[in-house]
């Protein structure tokens, strides 16, 4: 059997620069290009500034270690986001995460003001998410939150999202629709609650 041509996405100038650079130059360019977006994405999952820094660091270490294995079956951006999302999901599944969230709830309930537990980094990140819509998105269950963030905030296509999350494109579209419906339900009562149809 001959070799069939693999899918080759069109690379941006920055992606080509990254793929042709030495590993240390490549990771530096990746961090400069995608660093802030990845950090915001991680924060959208973990909702905690200190853990956001730790998980983001893990993401870039993994990218550095695996960059030589990138085969071009998706865009470089999709590949980077897939790594970030997998690291976030690993974190959320971990015992440390569940334990940390319980501890945070206990600490917050013992303080009279949230200001006492908010770090400057957390305030800065939260400023980026100041819009009411984003707050509502952050309250959605993770399976809806991740597709909404990737589609509307990161401008991925449903095909790219299906690659990043390793799921059927029809499932992505279903979750997008359900996520949108849930957001509409959140906003309906604030508009007077008269519109029911």
Rosetta silent file (secondary structure, phi, psi, omega in degrees, C-alpha in Angstrom):
SEQUENCE: XXXXXXXXXXXXXXXXXXXXXXXXXXXXXXXXXXXXXXXXXXXXXXXXXXXXXXXXXXXXXXXXXXXXXXXXXXXXXXXXXXXXXXXXXXXXXXXXXXXXXXXXXXXXXXXXXXXXXXXXXXXXXXXXXXXXXXXXXXXXXXXXXXXXXXXXXXXXXXXXXXXXXXXXXXXXXXXXXXXXXXXXXXXXXXXXXXXXX
SCORE:     score description
SCORE:     0.000 S_00000001
   1 L     0.000  134.918  178.073    0.000    0.000    0.000 S_00000001
   2 L   -79.662  168.804  178.116    1.271    3.462   -0.873 S_00000001
   3 L   -81.854  123.316  175.705    1.292    6.387    1.498 S_00000001
   4 L   -83.482  151.805 -178.571   -1.889    8.431    1.275 S_00000001
   5 L   -71.317  126.780  178.873   -1.549   12.158    1.706 S_00000001
   6 L   -78.239  157.415  175.829   -2.269   13.200    5.269 S_00000001
   7 L   -61.412  127.175  177.356   -4.382   16.238    6.056 S_00000001
   8 L  -122.356  107.120  179.528   -2.117   19.288    6.036 S_00000001
   9 L   -68.929  159.865  175.651   -3.629   22.418    7.491 S_00000001
  10 L   -79.841  122.299 -177.955   -2.622   25.816    6.202 S_00000001
  11 L   -91.598  143.308  174.223   -0.083   27.211    8.640 S_00000001
  12 L   -74.599  167.578  178.575    0.161   30.846    9.592 S_00000001
  13 H   -58.402  -41.427 -179.834    3.500   32.623    9.284 S_00000001
  14 H   -64.779  -42.740  179.332    3.930   32.343   13.082 S_00000001
  15 H   -61.166  -43.194  178.828    3.172   28.601   13.049 S_00000001
  16 H   -63.177  -40.431  177.430    5.771   27.992   10.325 S_00000001
  17 H   -58.848  -44.383 -179.540    8.277   30.039   12.317 S_00000001
  18 H   -63.984  -48.196 -174.982    7.554   27.881   15.394 S_00000001
  19 H   -68.652  -22.287 -179.326    7.785   24.572   13.535 S_00000001
  20 H   -98.151   -5.149 -176.323   11.099   25.495   11.907 S_00000001
  21 L   -86.923  169.064  173.140   12.736   26.918   15.052 S_00000001
  22 L   -69.410  158.619 -178.809   14.857   25.186   17.684 S_00000001
  23 H   -53.697  -42.408 -178.253   12.819   23.799   20.628 S_00000001
  24 H   -69.522  -37.174  176.197   13.810   26.661   22.965 S_00000001
  25 H   -69.016  -39.489 -178.541   12.991   29.331   20.343 S_00000001
  26 H   -61.790  -47.350 -177.656    9.752   27.538   19.462 S_00000001
  27 H   -66.638  -33.874  177.711    8.457   27.428   23.045 S_00000001
  28 H   -64.297  -44.262  178.417    9.353   31.094   23.524 S_00000001
  29 H   -65.501  -41.414  178.628    7.363   32.040   20.408 S_00000001
  30 H   -60.955  -44.987 -179.512    4.458   29.805   21.478 S_00000001
  31 H   -64.544  -39.802  178.728    4.387   31.429   24.937 S_00000001
  32 H   -68.261  -37.140 -176.456    4.503   34.930   23.421 S_00000001
  33 H   -80.010  -45.580 -171.991    1.814   34.103   20.846 S_00000001
  34 H  -111.614   -5.577 -172.635   -0.585   31.932   22.851 S_00000001
  35 H   -52.502  -52.927 -177.542    0.423   32.520   26.494 S_00000001
  36 H   -65.057  -42.013 -179.813   -2.279   34.995   27.520 S_00000001
  37 H   -64.626  -41.492  179.458   -5.043   33.119   25.676 S_00000001
  38 H   -65.587  -41.114 -179.935   -4.013   29.796   27.192 S_00000001
  39 H   -62.275  -41.805  177.677   -3.870   31.342   30.675 S_00000001
  40 H   -64.377  -40.783  178.967   -7.406   32.744   30.241 S_00000001
  41 H   -62.391  -45.544  179.292   -8.612   29.372   28.962 S_00000001
  42 H   -61.282  -43.384  178.775   -7.075   27.576   31.954 S_00000001
  43 H   -60.182  -36.397  179.047   -8.660   30.120   34.319 S_00000001
  44 H   -63.042  -27.007  177.280  -12.036   29.427   32.692 S_00000001
  45 H   -87.319  -51.239 -169.201  -11.646   25.795   33.782 S_00000001
  46 H   -90.823  -21.061  174.662   -9.939   26.029   37.173 S_00000001
  47 L    54.879   35.906 -177.427  -11.351   29.419   38.335 S_00000001
  48 L  -153.859  123.706 -172.629   -8.411   30.024   40.670 S_00000001
  49 H   -62.831  -44.021 -177.467   -5.412   32.302   39.966 S_00000001
  50 H   -64.843  -45.557  179.583   -2.740   30.266   41.778 S_00000001
  51 H   -70.092  -30.212  175.787   -3.796   26.983   40.183 S_00000001
  52 H   -58.462  -45.181  179.148   -4.147   28.742   36.820 S_00000001
  53 H   -61.659  -44.590 -179.001   -0.432   29.586   36.981 S_00000001
  54 H   -63.377  -47.798 -177.568    0.510   25.998   37.898 S_00000001
  55 H   -67.036  -40.748  178.863   -1.638   24.381   35.201 S_00000001
  56 H   -59.974  -42.309  178.069   -0.519   26.922   32.568 S_00000001
  57 H   -61.459  -43.134  177.734    3.103   26.130   33.393 S_00000001
  58 H   -60.838  -39.703  179.461    2.362   22.396   33.020 S_00000001
  59 H   -58.707  -49.061 -176.149    0.733   23.071   29.643 S_00000001
  60 H   -71.595  -30.674  174.179    3.841   24.793   28.292 S_00000001
  61 H   -64.171  -44.259  179.518    6.181   22.154   29.711 S_00000001
  62 H   -64.035  -42.723  178.117    4.112   19.488   27.936 S_00000001
  63 H   -59.879  -44.502  179.604    4.092   21.472   24.677 S_00000001
  64 H   -59.578  -44.760 -177.986    7.885   21.809   24.908 S_00000001
  65 H   -68.858  -32.493 -172.535    8.277   18.060   25.529 S_00000001
  66 H  -105.057   -0.281 -174.848    5.860   17.004   22.762 S_00000001
  67 H   -57.077  -35.924 -179.529    6.480   19.615   20.058 S_00000001
  68 H   -68.637  -16.171  179.906    8.658   17.196   18.087 S_00000001
  69 H   -91.501   -6.757 -179.784    5.703   14.745   17.959 S_00000001
  70 L   -62.963  124.250 -173.748    3.347   17.272   16.309 S_00000001
  71 L  -110.299    1.172  177.711    2.400   15.693   12.963 S_00000001
  72 L    79.266   22.294  177.279    0.189   18.344   11.401 S_00000001
  73 L   -78.502   -6.740  175.207   -3.082   16.417   11.692 S_00000001
  74 L  -150.392  179.409  174.778   -4.654   19.665   12.909 S_00000001
  75 L   -71.948  158.252  178.732   -3.549   23.270   13.121 S_00000001
  76 H   -61.439  -39.613  178.897   -0.825   24.014   15.661 S_00000001
  77 H   -59.657  -46.115  178.559   -3.284   26.215   17.563 S_00000001
  78 H   -60.161  -41.819 -179.826   -5.797   23.345   17.855 S_00000001
  79 H   -62.699  -44.294  179.417   -3.026   21.025   19.053 S_00000001
  80 H   -63.539  -44.882  179.558   -1.904   23.536   21.709 S_00000001
  81 H   -64.818  -36.641  178.433   -5.481   24.075   22.910 S_00000001
  82 H   -61.963  -43.123  177.548   -6.073   20.311   23.074 S_00000001
  83 H   -61.592  -45.868 -178.705   -3.065   19.943   25.374 S_00000001
  84 H   -60.863  -45.326 -178.488   -4.279   22.838   27.547 S_00000001
  85 H   -65.838  -40.837  177.836   -7.809   21.427   27.834 S_00000001
  86 H   -63.453  -39.958  177.776   -6.532   17.945   28.679 S_00000001
  87 H   -63.935  -40.588  178.532   -4.288   19.384   31.422 S_00000001
  88 H   -62.830  -44.061 -179.042   -7.268   21.324   32.825 S_00000001
  89 H   -66.855  -38.648  175.227   -9.447   18.218   32.845 S_00000001
  90 H   -59.459  -44.620 -179.747   -6.682   16.195   34.526 S_00000001
  91 H   -61.065  -48.185 -176.940   -6.429   18.909   37.163 S_00000001
  92 H   -64.276  -29.265  178.772  -10.192   19.035   37.749 S_00000001
  93 H   -79.737  -18.569 -171.866  -10.323   15.250   38.146 S_00000001
  94 L   -71.067  153.909  177.987   -7.464   15.169   40.603 S_00000001
  95 H   -61.522  -39.429 -179.286   -7.897   14.687   44.324 S_00000001
  96 H   -55.632  -43.412 -178.623   -5.900   17.855   44.936 S_00000001
  97 H   -62.606  -48.584 -179.044   -8.477   19.872   43.020 S_00000001
  98 H   -62.368  -42.318  179.848  -11.470   18.491   44.910 S_00000001
  99 H   -64.426  -44.062 -179.776   -9.681   18.969   48.220 S_00000001
 100 H   -62.278  -43.409 -179.437   -8.574   22.510   47.298 S_00000001
 101 H   -63.410  -40.011  177.364  -12.097   23.555   46.271 S_00000001
 102 H   -62.983  -45.220  179.815  -13.504   22.305   49.581 S_00000001
 103 H   -60.727  -42.549  179.569  -10.792   24.170   51.489 S_00000001
 104 H   -62.472  -42.401  178.668  -11.518   27.380   49.530 S_00000001
 105 H   -61.013  -41.731  179.749  -15.234   27.166   50.294 S_00000001
 106 H   -64.985  -43.368  179.310  -14.490   26.766   53.981 S_00000001
 107 H   -63.558  -45.874 -178.450  -12.040   29.697   53.979 S_00000001
 108 H   -63.437  -37.846 -179.178  -14.456   31.934   52.075 S_00000001
 109 H   -71.271  -20.812  179.327  -17.336   31.134   54.401 S_00000001
 110 H   -88.810   -9.897  177.899  -15.179   32.073   57.408 S_00000001
 111 L   -99.394  146.455  178.596  -14.278   35.502   55.969 S_00000001
 112 L   -82.519  -25.939 -177.702  -16.681   38.413   55.986 S_00000001
 113 L  -128.012  134.861  177.759  -15.243   39.901   52.802 S_00000001
 114 H   -67.234  -25.553 -179.263  -14.131   38.177   49.609 S_00000001
 115 H   -55.239  -32.617 -177.554  -11.570   40.968   49.171 S_00000001
 116 H   -65.993  -24.655 -177.012   -9.445   39.369   51.896 S_00000001
 117 H  -107.073    0.122 -178.091   -8.898   36.215   49.806 S_00000001
 118 L   -90.946  123.743  179.388   -8.568   37.832   46.347 S_00000001
 119 L   -84.539  160.704  176.709   -5.016   38.134   45.020 S_00000001
 120 H   -58.972  -36.973  179.103   -3.947   40.943   42.653 S_00000001
 121 H   -63.956  -42.297 -179.966   -3.508   38.354   39.870 S_00000001
 122 H   -63.181  -42.507  178.294   -7.027   37.045   40.449 S_00000001
 123 H   -60.588  -42.987 -179.778   -8.417   40.600   40.315 S_00000001
 124 H   -63.754  -43.581  178.622   -6.572   41.228   37.042 S_00000001
 125 H   -66.032  -41.196 -179.204   -7.864   38.006   35.506 S_00000001
 126 H   -65.513  -28.729  177.345  -11.385   38.650   36.746 S_00000001
 127 H   -61.778  -37.749  178.163  -11.303   42.101   35.119 S_00000001
 128 H   -62.648  -26.836 -176.227  -10.894   40.341   31.763 S_00000001
 129 L  -108.432   32.046 -173.250  -14.080   38.429   32.512 S_00000001
 130 L   -71.502  -21.456 -175.424  -16.083   41.360   33.784 S_00000001
 131 L   -66.548  146.753 -179.492  -18.924   41.068   31.294 S_00000001
 132 H   -60.596  -40.335 -179.355  -22.192   39.635   32.555 S_00000001
 133 H   -59.479  -45.911 -177.882  -22.320   37.186   29.659 S_00000001
 134 H   -65.434  -36.200  176.957  -18.958   35.690   30.530 S_00000001
 135 H   -60.403  -41.277  179.062  -19.990   35.319   34.183 S_00000001
 136 H   -66.164  -40.424  178.072  -23.038   33.381   33.015 S_00000001
 137 H   -60.634  -41.705 -178.239  -20.875   31.217   30.732 S_00000001
 138 H   -64.373  -22.446  179.850  -18.575   30.461   33.686 S_00000001
 139 H   -84.814  -12.275 -179.886  -21.600   29.181   35.647 S_00000001
 140 L   -67.907  153.933  171.854  -22.506   26.621   32.960 S_00000001
 141 L   -58.077  148.753 -171.833  -21.591   22.944   33.457 S_00000001
 142 H   -56.217  -34.253 -177.106  -18.113   22.326   32.009 S_00000001
 143 H   -66.345  -27.560  175.554  -19.349   20.332   28.981 S_00000001
 144 H   -88.943  -39.347 -177.601  -21.274   23.398   27.764 S_00000001
 145 H   -57.368  -45.997 -174.386  -18.779   25.978   29.043 S_00000001
 146 H   -65.790  -40.668 -179.576  -15.837   24.564   27.084 S_00000001
 147 H   -71.369  -36.953  177.577  -17.609   24.500   23.693 S_00000001
 148 H   -63.029  -45.655 -179.517  -19.074   28.010   24.196 S_00000001
 149 H   -62.675  -47.547 -178.095  -15.645   29.406   25.138 S_00000001
 150 H   -65.554  -37.910 -175.970  -13.872   27.742   22.213 S_00000001
 151 H   -77.344  -50.853 -173.446  -16.569   28.703   19.690 S_00000001
 152 H   -90.025  -37.312 -174.994  -17.436   32.269   20.707 S_00000001
 153 H   -93.466  -30.746 -179.509  -14.414   33.523   22.622 S_00000001
 154 L  -106.251   -4.745  174.854  -11.588   31.652   20.840 S_00000001
 155 L    58.351   40.545  173.034  -13.357   31.525   17.430 S_00000001
 156 L   -83.259  148.865  173.313  -12.773   27.825   16.743 S_00000001
 157 L   -78.720  165.639  178.352  -14.999   26.113   14.160 S_00000001
 158 H   -63.663  -31.911  177.571  -17.136   23.164   15.280 S_00000001
 159 H   -65.616  -45.096  178.568  -14.735   20.908   13.337 S_00000001
 160 H   -63.063  -40.978  179.171  -11.715   22.327   15.217 S_00000001
 161 H   -62.432  -40.978 -179.620  -13.548   21.963   18.534 S_00000001
 162 H   -63.037  -35.009  177.199  -14.330   18.323   17.730 S_00000001
 163 H   -70.136  -45.498 -177.485  -10.592   17.736   17.113 S_00000001
 164 H   -63.197  -43.488 -176.916   -9.504   19.607   20.255 S_00000001
 165 H   -91.955   -2.831  179.116  -12.002   17.846   22.521 S_00000001
 166 L    56.411   52.321  177.939  -11.750   14.525   20.668 S_00000001
 167 L  -141.060  163.186  179.592  -15.501   14.190   20.162 S_00000001
 168 L   -60.162  140.125 -179.248  -17.972   13.889   17.295 S_00000001
 169 H   -62.049  -33.569  177.879  -18.762   17.200   15.554 S_00000001
 170 H   -63.585  -37.489  177.200  -22.508   16.545   15.972 S_00000001
 171 H   -64.002  -40.522  177.599  -21.959   16.316   19.753 S_00000001
 172 H   -59.543  -47.487 -179.246  -20.161   19.668   19.648 S_00000001
 173 H   -63.192  -40.205  178.370  -23.114   21.257   17.821 S_00000001
 174 H   -61.816  -46.010 -179.384  -25.595   19.714   20.274 S_00000001
 175 H   -66.500  -35.634  175.751  -23.635   21.023   23.265 S_00000001
 176 H   -61.600  -46.841  179.837  -23.363   24.471   21.659 S_00000001
 177 H   -61.912  -45.538 -179.879  -27.143   24.558   21.155 S_00000001
 178 H   -66.417  -39.056  176.941  -27.860   23.384   24.702 S_00000001
 179 H   -61.002  -44.004  177.899  -25.310   25.824   26.104 S_00000001
 180 H   -61.900  -42.562  178.886  -26.971   28.692   24.208 S_00000001
 181 H   -61.049  -42.462  179.905  -30.391   27.597   25.497 S_00000001
 182 H   -64.232  -37.904  177.749  -29.103   27.543   29.070 S_00000001
 183 H   -65.603  -41.192  178.003  -27.666   31.057   28.626 S_00000001
 184 H   -60.329  -41.983  178.441  -31.014   32.290   27.263 S_00000001
 185 H   -60.904  -37.825  179.984  -32.743   30.822   30.339 S_00000001
 186 H   -64.276  -38.268 -175.442  -30.293   32.709   32.587 S_00000001
 187 H   -87.375  -22.795 -177.466  -31.067   36.030   30.912 S_00000001
 188 H   -56.272  -48.306 -178.325  -34.843   35.582   30.456 S_00000001
 189 H   -62.282  -28.708 -178.684  -35.833   36.342   34.100 S_00000001
 190 H   -73.637  -14.505 -179.790  -33.733   39.525   34.022 S_00000001
 191 H   -97.438   23.382  176.182  -35.818   40.852   31.134 S_00000001
 192 L    98.860  -12.597  174.924  -39.007   40.921   33.160 S_00000001
 193 L    70.227   12.783 -176.408  -39.930   37.276   32.726 S_00000001
 194 L   -87.614  -24.285 -176.955  -42.819   38.117   30.336 S_00000001
 195 L   -86.267  110.155 -178.723  -41.395   36.449   27.239 S_00000001
 196 L  -114.637   -0.461 -175.495  -42.222   32.733   27.393 S_00000001
 197 L  -140.545    0.000    0.000  -42.311   31.816   23.739 S_00000001
